[in-house]
Amino acid sequence: MPFLSAHYADIRLFHISCVALSGALFLSRGSLRIAEMPLANHRALRVTSYVIDSALLTGGILLTMILHQYPFTDAWLTAKVLLLVIYIVFGLCALKGAHRRRMRIMAYLAALATYAFIVGVAFTHRPAGWITLMNR
């Protein structure tokens, strides 16, 4: 574990970079899907998404090990994990599941809002995320 702790800043930067890349790719793919462009589900974009999200998860797991903060023990990480599940469900609906355009748009917007909420939870280390900053 000392090896990991020595690289905390690098792992954190890697994790944050993956968050940004993952969000940007979802934003792009979702926009393409709403525009009904086949490129949205191109194999290269799907594989890139899997690679980025796997790297993101790996970075997150390493950070929990370094910080000794764990989901279902620390409230803010529990919120992030639960919101991540919600984000995945909305994302799947937006990119694949919803057959009607209106439902795709609603799922896409809900996924983006959930993504922003996850970032807020990560930024504040509070389950209420950005709402915490509004109450100051």
C-alpha positions, 0 to 999 in steps of 0.5 A: 500500500505504501507504493499506492500512497506515494502515487495518490496525486497521479492516481487521482489525476488519472481518475479525474481525467477518466471522469472527464473523458467518460462524460465527454464521450457520453455527451457526444454519443448521446447527442449523436443518438438523439440525432439518430446518427449510426455513428453513436453506436459505432464499435470504436466508440463503444470499445473506447467507452468500455476502456475509459470506464474500466480505467475510471473504475480501476482508478476509483478502487485504487483511491478507495484503498489509499484513502481507506474510505469505502462505499457503504461505510462512507456516506458520500461514496455510497451516494456516488456508487448508487448514483453511478448505478442510476447513471448507467441505467439512464445511459443505457436507455439513452443509447440503446434501450429507448425506442422512442426519440422522446424517451431517449432525450429524457433518459439522456438529460437524466443521465447528464443530470446524474453525472453532474450530481456524481461530480458534485458528490465527488467534489464536496465529499457530501452525499448532497453534492452541489446542494451542500454548496447552496446551503452555505 
